Amino acid sequence: MNTKLKYVKGLMVFFFLSGSTALAQYNYYWVSFKDKPLDANSILKPELFLSSKSIERRAFQHIQVSMSDVPLNKNYLQQLSTLKGIQILQFSKWLNGVVLKITDTLQTSLLLHSIASIRFVKSVETIKPKHSKTFNTGAQSPDYAASRAQIQQMGVHCLHEHNFKGQQITIAVMDVGFIGVNQSAVFDSLMHSSRFKGGYNFVTGDHDVFKGGSHGTMVLSCLAANIPGKVIGAAPQANYWLFNTENGASETLLEEFNWIRAAEYADSVGVDIITTSLGYTEFDNPQQNHNYASLNGKTAPMSIAATMAARKGILVINAAGNEGNGPWKYISVPADADSILAVGAVDTTGRVASFSGYGPTADGRIKPDVSACGWGTWICDGASNCFYGNGTSFAAPLIAGAAACYWQQHKTLSNIEILNRIKSKSSFAQKPNNRIGWGVPNLCMPLTDLDFTLAWIKELKGVRIRLSETYYSELHLKIYNTQGQLVYVSALPISQWVHDMVLPLASGVYIFEIQSNRGVRTKKVIIP
């Protein structure tokens, strides 16, 4: 049995490779197709290949079903599968192609020639072995209820106080493995409910996601942990899908295509948010590296697919990477993708972690987009042990959980509107930079940040109060006349945008004051 030693800053992890599955035995190739002829699963029948939730998400955000949603042509797949000596490992409808493994290595040249000569094949590209880094998980001594600082830093505690805990939002977590999630008390409330929607292991080709490694377990604890008095995740009541895409025992570009397939699967089952704490840069063959010039969001397959997922209405979140104080120093793939949130690491005081990868992208865009606690993050493992860890791996799921709670509160917004809201409510929104992005979001905003309008409605014979967004605590209305006398008091219902009120007031100018436990806002209206 061969032993491979992999170092992850602060931890030393052993992985074992049996001789029968060593990666060097096989050649892997990406085969892209020229087109996608329509068959029975045509674009006119999206219900055949997308769930109702996925279709509803597109309709709500005015996103049309396109050819990229249509599955690969069955005849193409069947023709490839008839070739002896190959195996189809993964496929992508978004990128319109498949990953092949050539098992008969003695016939590699002949098989490649046969594949390239097929009329529907556009190109055949080699997938080289690669060195990928699962992000830093260094640990310290535990501290009871220490998750509060990282939650409070983003203002998510305010959302939790008013029962916005991610309900009805579905999050997909993609990682190396989730050992112990099905046995740990930290995840009892998730696993013993209908909120765990399932998962798939794209590395081993089965439904057992509770293997492969514990990095995903610790990432998930930032989101779904729920032991009051010990640890609370950022979105403890959200729905979850778990996907293994990273192979901890061997590092190949195949893992990028595993992620792409998982993203397509997540889209088809109606996931709202994808969060990933993995990144890719270096290859054994330097000519195959994702070099800095390729960090434009349009070169690496995984980055292209991440942007595609965003175009399908999914909020995509990815760790920026931990190479900030290393030779590479930049973000990694797919954090360079456009229309996603790449997340950097800070401590709970807002200091930037030196290891946090940074931008700009090759085409000049600021990266990371936002930051969260990834330096001294309270995390838990599959044995219900909780401790401090470091890495953008843990900052990313915190942002994903915050986004889930905020999206639950603002259900009418699209994924891009949520993304822009989060950036606009961050600490460096006025002066974003390539170390911290737009900064750390604060989603606990006072009433003065909300705003409202007043209008006399003739048909109603009353005043219409229209809030700029729904509010999650009881609002108190006070009305004053121009002499400063209080003439009317009432409470406004929670989570209601528009309030039509027929008021016992004489003609004149009145001042409307709306107050919550965190702020006051006043405006004038003329009653004829």
N, C-alpha and C positions, 0 to 999 in steps of 0.2 A: 504494500500500500504506500503510495507516494504522499508526502506531507507538504502542504503549502502553508507558509507562515505569512500572515497578513497583519500589518500594523495599522491601527487606527488611533490617531493621536491620543495617548493616555491609556489605551487598552491594547492588549496583545491577544489576538484571537487565532485559534488553530482551525484550519479547514482541511478535510481529507478528501483525496481524489483516488478512487479505485482505478486500477489499471484498465479496466474494461470500459471506462467512460472518459478517459483523459481526452482533453479537447484536441490534442494534436492528431488524433486518429482521423479527424474529419475535416473536410473543406466546406465552408459556408459561403453562400452567395445570395446577393439580392438581385432578383429578376423583376424588372419593371415591364409593364405591358403598354402597348401603344394606344389602346383604346379600351372602351368598356361597352360593347354592344348590349343593347337592352334585351332582356329575356322576360320570363314570367314575373320576376321581381323588378318590375319597371318603376321608374320614377313616379308614375301615376298611381302607384299602390304602396305608399310608404308604410302602411300598416303591416305589410308583409315582412318588413325588416327593421322597423323601429317600434318601440313600445309607445303606448298612448301618452305616457308622461314625456317621452322624448319629443313626440310630435307636438304636444301642448306647449313645451318649452320653446320650440321654434316658432309656433304660431303667435305666442305671447310677445316674443321679441321681434316679430316680423321677419323671421329668417326662413327663406324658401328652402324646401327640400331640393337638393341638387344631385348631380351625377356622382359626386363624391360620397353620397349616402348609400348609393346602390351597391349591393354586394358584388364581389368579383364575378366575372363571367364563368359560369359552371363548366362550359365546354373547354375554356382555357385550363382550368384546374384539372379537369379530367384528362386532357391531352398530356399535360406535364406528368401527372401521376402514373401514366402508362410507361414512362421511361424507367427502365430497370437501373438500379444503382443510385437512386436519389430518393429523398424524403422531403416532403413539404413540412417545414417546422412552424412557420408563422406566415400570416398574410395580412395585407392592409388594403382596405377598400379606399381609404383616403389617399394613399400614395399609389394605389393601383399596381400592386405587385406582391411577390411572395419571397420568403426566405427559404432557400433550399439547403439541404445537407447532402453532400455527395458521399455515400457510404462505400461505394466501390472506387477507392482512390486510385486503383490501377487504370481505371478508365476515365479519369478526370478530364483529360484533354478532349477525348472523343465526346464525352457527355456535354461539356461546355460548348463544343462546336455544334452539337445537335440542338441544344437549347437556343443558342444564339441565332440559328438558322430558321427557327419557327417563325412564321409570318407575323404573329401577334406580339412577339418579344421585342421590346424597345432597346433594352440594354441588360448586360449581366455584369455585376460588380462584386469583387471579392470582399468578404467580411473578414478583416484581420483580427487576430487576438489583440486585446487591449487591456491597459491598466486603468481601472476605475477605482475611485475612492468612495466608500460609504462614509458619510461625514462623522466627525468627531463625537465620541460619546464618553469622554473622560468623566469620572465620577468622584464625588466627595461624600462626606458623612451626611446622613439624612437629617432633616429638620421637620418637625410636625407642622402640618398645614402650610408649608412653605410655598405652595402654588399660588397663594393670593397675590404676591408681588407681581408676578408675570401677567396675571389676569387683570389686575387693577391698573397696571401701566398702560394698557390699551383701552381702559374704560369699559371693559366687557362686564365688570361686576355690576355696573348700572343696568345693563341689558338683562343680566341674570336676575337682578332684584325684581324686575317686572316680568319675569317668566319668559324672556326671550333667550332660550337656551339651545336654539338650533332645531326646534321641532319642525317637522315637515321638510327640512332641507336634507338632501342626500349628498354625502361626501364619499368619494373614492380615495383610498389611501394606497399608493403603489410603493412597494419596498422590496427588501430582500426576504423578509419572513416575519411571522407574527407568533413566534414560539410562546406558549403559555397564555395567550389571550383567552382561550376557551377554558382555562382553569383558574385564572387569577381573580381574586376578589375585587381587584381594581376595575375589572370589566364586567362584573356580575350583572349590573343593571343593563348593559348592552346585550350581552350574550343570552340572557334569560328573558329577552323581549323580542318583539317583532322588528325592532329597529336594526338588528343585524340582518342585512338583506342577502348576505352570501359572499362568495368570492371565488377566485379561480387562480390556480398556480400555473402561470404561463411558462415557468421553467421546467416543471416536471409533467405538465399536461394533465393535471387532475384538480380536484376541488379541495385538496388538503392545503390550506394556506397556513396552518399552524406548524410550520417547519421552515427550514432554510436559514434561520437566524432570528435574533431578537431585536435588531435595530428597528424594524417596523413596529414591534411591541412598544418600545419606548416612544417612538413618534406618535403612535396612537394614544398613548397615555396623555400627551399634551392636549388631545382633543376630547377623548371619550371617558377618561378616568372619572370615577364618581364614588368616592368614599368621603362623605362630609366629615370634616375634622382632621382629614389626612391629606387628601388631594382631590381637586376638582378640575376637570379639563375645560377647555375654552368653549366647547359645544357638547355638553354631556347628554343632550336629548336629541341630537341629530340622528339620522339614519346613516348606516355605513356599509360600503362594499370594500373588501380587502383583496388586493391583487399582488401576487408575487411576480415581479418582473426582473429582479436582479439575481444573478446566480453568484452566491458568495464563494463557491468552490472554484470558479473559473471565470475569467474576465474576458468577454468578447463583445463585439459590436452587436451581436445577436440580442443583447439585453435592451438595446435601443428599440429594436423591432418588437420585442416583447412588450415594451411600454406602449408602443404605437397600437398594437393589437388590443391591449388592455384599455387604452383611451377610447378606441372605437367601441369596445364592449360597454364601457361605462356610458358612452353617449347613447347606445341603443337601449339601455335599461333606464335612462332618464336621470342620470346623475347630474347634480347642479354644480358641484365643486370637485375638482381633482387637485390633490396635494401630493407632492413627491419630494422626498429628501435624498435624491440621487443626482449625480452629475457626471459628465463625461468630457474628457479632453485628450488624453494621451493614448498612443498606440505603440505596439512593439516596433512597427515599421514607422519611422519618423515621417515618411511621405504620406502616411495615412492619418496623421494627427489632425484633430480639430484645432488648427492653429488660430492665432488671434485674428487673422484676416478673415477667417471663416465664421467669426462670431457676429454675424449680421442677421441672424434669425431666419435666413433663407437658404442655408447651405446644409447643415446637419439634418438628417432625416427626422430626428426626434424634435428638433426645434420647429421644423415645418409642420409636423403633426400637432405640436402644442398650439401653434397659431390656428391650425384648422379646428381644433377643439374649441378654441375661443370663438371662432366664427360660427360654431354650432350652438352658441349660447351658454357654454360651460365656463365658469370662472376657474382658470388654471393658475395654480400657485406652485412655485418651485424654489427650493433652497438655492441661494447664490453660490454656495460652495465654500470650502475652508482653505483656500490657497492664498489668502490675502498677504501672509507674511512668508510665502514660499517663492520659489523661482517663477512659477506661473503667475500668481497674484491676482489674476482676473477671475470673473465669473466662469461657470462651466455650462455646457449644453445640458438642458434646453433653456437655461435662464436668460439667454440672449434673445429668445423669441419675443415678438411684438404681441401686444394685447394680453399679456399675462403679468402676474405679479411675481417678480424675482425678489426673494426676501433675504436681507442681510441680518447680521447678529449684533446686538448690543447687550449690555447688562441692564439691570432694573433701574439704574440711574440714567440710562441713555448713553453711556460711554460706548463708543464703537469698539467691537472686538477686533484685535489686530489680525486674527485669522480669517475674518470675513472677506470673501472674494468681492472684487469691485470692478467697475467699468471704466470708461464707457464701452459700448459695443463698437464693433469695427466701423459701423455706419454712423457713429456719433451719438447714439441714444444713451441717456443716463441709466445706469444700472448700479446697484439694485433699485427696485421701485420703492419699496418700503422696508422697514426693519422691525424686529421684535426681539424679545429676550431669547438669546441663544448662547449667552455667557453666564453660566450659573442658573440653568433652567432646572426646575423641579420635575423629574421624570420618574417613571416606575417601570419595573420589568415584569416578566411573566410569573414570578414567584411572589408578587405583591410587595417587593422591596422598592422603596422610593429613595432617591438620592439626587444630587446635583449633577448635571451634565453640561457639556459645552458643544456648540456646533450650530451652524445654520440649519441643520437637520431639524432642530427643535423650534427654531424661530418660524419656519414655514408653516407647520401645523397650527401654531398659535394664531397666525394671521388667518389661516383657513377657518379656524373655529370662530374667530372674531367676525369674519365675513359672513359665516353662516347665521350667527345671531343677528347681525345687522340686516342681512337680506330677509330674514324672517320678519323683522320689524317693518321693512320697506319692500313689501312683496311685489309692488308694481314696477320696480326698477329692473333693467336688463343687467346682464353680467358686466358689460362695459360701464354702465352707469354706476354699479356697485364698485367696480375697480377705481373709477375716477373719484367717487365719493370718499373712498378709503384714503386715496392719495391726498385729496384736498383737506382732509381732517387730520393730517399728519403734522408732526412737529417742525419739519423743514419744508412745508408746502410752498412757502414764499421763496426759498432759496435751496432747491434740491441740489444734491451733489452726488458724486460717484462713490462715496463711502457709506452713506446712510440712505441715499435716495431721497424720497419725499419725507422720510423720517418715520417715527413711531406713531401710528394712528391713535387718536383719542376719540372713541365712539360714544363717550359719555358727555354729551353736549348740553349746555343750558338752553332754556327756552328762548333766550335772546338770539340763539343761532337758528331757530326755527322759522320765525316770521309768519304772519297771517295777513289776510286782506279783509276789509269790511265793505259791504255794499248794501244799499237800500233796494229791496226787491219789490217793485210796485205790485206785481201779481200776488206776492205773498203778504204784502202789507207788513213786512218785517225786515229784519237785518240778517244777511247771510255772512257767517264767519267761515272763511275758507283757510284752513291751515296749509302751510307749504308741504307738510308731511304728517303722517299720523304720529301721535305722541303716546308714550308708553306709561305715563302716570296720570293720575286725575288732574285735570286742569280746573282752576277756579276763576270764574269771571266776575269782575266787579265793574259797574258802570257809574261814572261820575258826570254831573252836569258841569257847566263852565264855571260855576261858583265853587267847585271842589266838593260838592255834597254827594255822598254815596246814595244812589237812587235804586240800585238793583244788584243782587248777588245771586249767583247760581254756579253749579258745577257742570262741567262739560264731560260727556261720556268719553271713556278711554277708546283709543284706536278708531276714531271717527274723523274723517277728513273735513266734512262740511256740516255746519250747524246752522239750521234755519230757525230763527227765533222771532216770534210775534211778541213784542214787548209793550208793557203798559206805560209808554213814555209819550210826553207831549212833543210837539215839533221843536226842533232846536239842534244844537251841537252837543254831542256827548263824547266822552272819553271812555273807551273800552280798555280795561286792564285784564290781561290773562296772566295768571301766576301758577307756577308749579313749585315743587320743593327745591328747584335749582335755578329759578330765575323769574323775571317779570318782563312783560312787553306791553306797551300801550300804543293805541292808535285812535284817531278821531273819525267820527262819521256824522253826517247830517241827516236827521230824520225830518222829512217834509211835513 
